[in-house]
Amino acid sequence: MPDTRSATIPAPPIVEVERAPAPARATQSWAPWLSYVSLSVVVIAIYYQVVAKLVLDWYENPDFSHGFLVAPFALYVLWEKRKVLRDTPIRQTWSGVWLIVAAIFVLFMGVYGAELFLSRLSLVMLLGGIIWTLRGRAMLREVRFAILVLLLAIPIPAVLFNQITFPLQLLASRMASSLLPIFGVPVLRDGNIIQLPSMQLEVAEACSGIRSLMSLFAVAVFYGYFLERGTWRRVILALASIPIAVFANAARIVGTGLCVQYWNPDKAVGFFHEFSGWLMFIISLGCLYLVHTLMRLKTPSARRIK
């Protein structure tokens, strides 16, 4: 008679899966960040003196005091594009190495040639080269505006500064000498010196308008970024700041001449001269807004309010 008892089915063997230790996984996840931190430490060690001198120039030189606003603005641009940057694919490439090498070469030229502009410019070039190499061309394309805007924080070379300042002095004195007779003030101009009936006005380097020109240009770049979407509109706004600053500086000199002639010479070259600088800068901002308004009336902007 057959055995009807059920056969015993053997249990399957238990296979033990080896797991990687948690510290090893943590080390692997932190490895890329450690490399970035190490690279940042190297860059800071190389450029800390360059950056420290740059910040000191912002503080001591009123012509470039707007530099304190440039770095926060660049960081805000990156923060605003954080979602786009997060979705941008990372493709490391050797194509950006040449820009890093060029930046180091420019740094050596600036340090050993005693040219601060070159050493500061090399930092901007190095940032672009590092991003290009480690994150790819697509990432560099997304952050290029934030990198290029850092150039506004770098004072122009002294040679170029002198080449720009003196023609601005002559232009401002020439414009003021043409406008003052309209208000009944006889003038005699000799270069950048305006001879009035009661005293002599000298359009010095500080009165050339270079300070308001550089500051207004930077403000125009910020203004265009926040309120305009089209690249050409932003370029037009930035370029419009140049003639606005020149005419505002000439108007300031005309106001000083009128105060000398019809009010008090001491107050004209003292309180009014300092106060008129701030006043004309505010008026320049109003003129920049007027230019933007005319642009929008002619061709409505495509920028949407978020």
Stockholm file with secondary structure:
# STOCKHOLM 1.0

chainA/1-306         MPDTRSATIPAPPIVEVERAPAPARATQSWAPWLSYVSLSVVVIAIYYQVVAKLVLDWYENPDFSHGFLVAPFALYVLWEKRKVLRDTPIRQTWSGVWLIVAAIFVLFMGVYGAELFLSRLSLVMLLGGIIWTLRGRAMLREVRFAILVLLLAIPIPAVLFNQITFPLQLLASRMASSLLPIFGVPVLRDGNIIQLPSMQLEVAEACSGIRSLMSLFAVAVFYGYFLERGTWRRVILALASIPIAVFANAARIVGTGLCVQYWNPDKAVGFFHEFSGWLMFIISLGCLYLVHTLMRLKTPSARRIK
#=GR chainA/1-306 SS CCCCSCCCCCCCCCCCCCCCCHHHHHHHHHHHHHHHHHHHHHHHHHHHHHHHHHHHHHHHCGGGTTHHHHHHHHHHHHHHTHHHHHHSCCCCCSTTHHHHHHHHHHHHHHHHTTCHHHHHHHHHHHHHHHHHHHHCHHHHHHHHHHHHGGGGGSCCCHHHHHHHHHHHHHHHHHHHHHHGGGGTCCCEEETTEEECSSCEEECCGGGSSHHHHHHHHHHHHHHHHHHCCCHHHHHHHHHHHHHHHHHHHHHHHHHHHHHHHHSCHHHHTTHHHHHHHHHHHHHHHHHHHHHHHHHHHHSCCCCCCC
#=GC SS_cons         CCCCSCCCCCCCCCCCCCCCCHHHHHHHHHHHHHHHHHHHHHHHHHHHHHHHHHHHHHHHCGGGTTHHHHHHHHHHHHHHTHHHHHHSCCCCCSTTHHHHHHHHHHHHHHHHTTCHHHHHHHHHHHHHHHHHHHHCHHHHHHHHHHHHGGGGGSCCCHHHHHHHHHHHHHHHHHHHHHHGGGGTCCCEEETTEEECSSCEEECCGGGSSHHHHHHHHHHHHHHHHHHCCCHHHHHHHHHHHHHHHHHHHHHHHHHHHHHHHHSCHHHHTTHHHHHHHHHHHHHHHHHHHHHHHHHHHHSCCCCCCC
//
